[in-house]
Amino acid sequence: MFTQLDLAREVHGQLLEVRAILANSVAGIKGRCSDDEYRVYRKMVGDALGTIVVEGLTPIEERHPSLIQQDIDAST
């Protein structure tokens, strides 16, 4: 995905940001809604995160391995 490194870097960074926002949103609602609402939301976010990783980040990182470190740094 994305042969141009500059474009790949831009999209990769955006996907990392979105991934962090979504992951943090799950923690942010815990205890503020019913358990059922929390489970439904957590599953929906988990599905979205899976798609972001499998269909977005992984193909970009396979084509541009230098971006893998950016992914690791964003996770810490």
Backbone as CSV, one residue per row, in Angstrom:
resi,resn,N_x,N_y,N_z,CA_x,CA_y,CA_z,C_x,C_y,C_z
1,MET,0.849,-1.176,0.000,0.000,0.000,0.000,0.894,1.238,0.000
2,PHE,0.598,2.157,-0.853,1.304,3.431,-0.993,2.790,3.244,-1.300
3,THR,3.119,3.336,-2.559,4.511,3.159,-2.962,5.367,4.353,-2.556
4,GLN,4.783,5.534,-2.497,5.547,6.735,-2.126,5.726,6.775,-0.606
5,LEU,6.973,6.825,-0.167,7.277,6.807,1.266,6.645,7.985,1.995
6,ASP,6.687,9.182,1.402,6.114,10.343,2.089,4.625,10.159,2.365
7,LEU,3.900,9.666,1.382,2.470,9.433,1.563,2.237,8.311,2.561
8,ALA,3.014,7.248,2.453,2.890,6.132,3.392,3.151,6.610,4.819
9,ARG,4.174,7.436,5.013,4.503,7.958,6.346,3.343,8.797,6.893
10,GLU,2.756,9.629,6.040,1.639,10.484,6.451,0.434,9.643,6.890
11,VAL,0.032,8.701,6.041,-1.130,7.869,6.355,-0.844,6.976,7.562
12,HIS,0.347,6.423,7.627,0.746,5.579,8.753,0.625,6.357,10.059
13,GLY,1.129,7.564,10.075,1.040,8.395,11.272,-0.398,8.686,11.661
14,GLN,-1.231,8.955,10.670,-2.646,9.222,10.950,-3.331,7.985,11.517
15,LEU,-3.018,6.825,10.958,-3.611,5.593,11.474,-3.163,5.318,12.907
16,LEU,-1.916,5.617,13.219,-1.440,5.446,14.597,-2.194,6.377,15.548
17,GLU,-2.435,7.606,15.106,-3.183,8.557,15.933,-4.610,8.075,16.167
18,VAL,-5.260,7.633,15.110,-6.632,7.144,15.226,-6.680,5.925,16.142
19,ARG,-5.709,5.038,15.981,-5.649,3.844,16.828,-5.554,4.236,18.299
20,ALA,-4.720,5.200,18.613,-4.561,5.641,19.999,-5.836,6.295,20.530
21,ILE,-6.463,7.128,19.724,-7.706,7.793,20.140,-8.785,6.762,20.447
22,LEU,-8.939,5.791,19.545,-9.963,4.767,19.762,-9.660,3.939,21.001
23,ALA,-8.419,3.511,21.151,-8.051,2.703,22.319,-8.294,3.483,23.610
24,ASN,-7.931,4.746,23.620,-8.128,5.568,24.816,-9.603,5.816,25.086
25,SER,-10.421,5.838,24.043,-11.841,6.093,24.248,-12.501,4.959,25.019
26,VAL,-12.017,3.742,24.845,-12.573,2.606,25.584,-12.299,2.787,27.076
27,ALA,-11.072,3.117,27.408,-10.732,3.343,28.817,-11.513,4.525,29.381
28,GLY,-11.761,5.521,28.547,-12.438,6.726,29.008,-13.907,6.552,29.341
29,ILE,-14.545,5.518,28.817,-15.967,5.329,29.112,-16.219,4.294,30.199
30,LYS,-15.175,3.545,30.544,-15.355,2.482,31.555,-15.863,3.090,32.856
31,GLY,-16.939,2.509,33.370,-17.521,2.995,34.613,-18.473,4.161,34.423
32,ARG,-18.593,4.649,33.201,-19.467,5.795,32.931,-20.715,5.395,32.171
33,CYS,-20.843,4.103,31.876,-22.010,3.595,31.173,-22.286,2.193,31.703
34,SER,-23.357,1.598,31.228,-23.680,0.249,31.703,-22.639,-0.743,31.195
35,ASP,-22.568,-1.898,31.851,-21.638,-2.944,31.424,-21.952,-3.399,30.003
36,ASP,-23.243,-3.507,29.695,-23.633,-3.915,28.335,-23.179,-2.886,27.305
37,GLU,-23.382,-1.610,27.582,-22.940,-0.561,26.655,-21.430,-0.597,26.488
38,TYR,-20.741,-0.795,27.600,-19.280,-0.856,27.556,-18.813,-2.015,26.696
39,ARG,-19.386,-3.198,26.871,-18.992,-4.369,26.085,-19.246,-4.160,24.593
40,VAL,-20.402,-3.602,24.253,-20.734,-3.358,22.841,-19.737,-2.372,22.244
41,TYR,-19.460,-1.293,22.970,-18.529,-0.284,22.461,-17.119,-0.850,22.339
42,ARG,-16.690,-1.587,23.354,-15.351,-2.172,23.338,-15.179,-3.128,22.156
43,LYS,-16.202,-3.918,21.863,-16.133,-4.825,20.723,-16.077,-4.046,19.412
44,MET,-16.898,-3.012,19.293,-16.899,-2.210,18.075,-15.538,-1.566,17.846
45,VAL,-14.955,-1.017,18.900,-13.640,-0.403,18.787,-12.585,-1.469,18.482
46,GLY,-12.687,-2.616,19.124,-11.746,-3.698,18.848,-11.789,-4.134,17.388
47,ASP,-13.002,-4.235,16.846,-13.137,-4.591,15.429,-12.493,-3.534,14.540
48,ALA,-12.735,-2.273,14.874,-12.154,-1.175,14.086,-10.629,-1.187,14.189
49,LEU,-10.113,-1.418,15.383,-8.662,-1.460,15.568,-8.047,-2.611,14.783
50,GLY,-8.723,-3.740,14.779,-8.237,-4.871,13.993,-8.141,-4.533,12.519
51,THR,-9.149,-3.860,12.012,-9.142,-3.452,10.607,-8.019,-2.463,10.332
52,ILE,-7.834,-1.506,11.228,-6.773,-0.514,11.052,-5.414,-1.202,10.976
53,VAL,-5.191,-2.157,11.856,-3.899,-2.848,11.883,-3.729,-3.761,10.671
54,VAL,-4.708,-4.628,10.438,-4.572,-5.658,9.400,-4.619,-5.063,7.992
55,GLU,-5.526,-4.134,7.768,-5.713,-3.615,6.417,-4.999,-2.292,6.160
56,GLY,-4.521,-1.655,7.215,-3.860,-0.366,7.058,-2.395,-0.398,7.429
57,LEU,-2.108,-0.556,8.711,-0.734,-0.469,9.185,0.159,-1.586,8.641
58,THR,-0.327,-2.818,8.677,0.510,-3.941,8.244,0.939,-3.822,6.781
59,PRO,0.025,-3.557,5.844,0.467,-3.433,4.448,1.461,-2.286,4.229
60,ILE,1.252,-1.184,4.943,2.177,-0.053,4.811,3.544,-0.443,5.352
61,GLU,3.573,-1.093,6.519,4.842,-1.478,7.139,5.558,-2.572,6.348
62,GLU,4.797,-3.429,5.692,5.438,-4.449,4.851,6.155,-3.806,3.668
63,ARG,5.571,-2.765,3.112,6.190,-2.077,1.977,7.287,-1.128,2.444
64,HIS,7.127,-0.557,3.631,8.081,0.432,4.152,8.474,0.043,5.585
65,PRO,9.359,-0.936,5.738,9.737,-1.423,7.070,10.298,-0.339,7.990
66,SER,10.815,0.729,7.434,11.357,1.798,8.282,10.281,2.441,9.148
67,LEU,9.024,2.270,8.796,7.943,2.867,9.570,7.550,2.008,10.777
68,ILE,8.066,0.799,10.859,7.732,-0.075,11.975,8.182,0.539,13.294
69,GLN,9.332,1.156,13.337,9.826,1.783,14.569,8.887,2.891,15.004
70,GLN,8.323,3.629,14.058,7.371,4.681,14.387,6.165,4.070,15.106
71,ASP,5.723,2.917,14.651,4.616,2.203,15.261,4.963,1.787,16.684
72,ILE,6.163,1.260,16.881,6.622,0.845,18.216,6.717,2.048,19.141
73,ASP,7.275,3.136,18.657,7.430,4.338,19.473,6.066,4.897,19.885
74,ALA,5.079,4.832,18.996,3.757,5.370,19.294,3.026,4.522,20.331
75,SER,3.397,3.261,20.443,2.742,2.362,21.384,3.244,2.526,22.807
76,THR,4.393,3.150,22.967,4.972,3.273,24.310,4.658,4.592,24.939
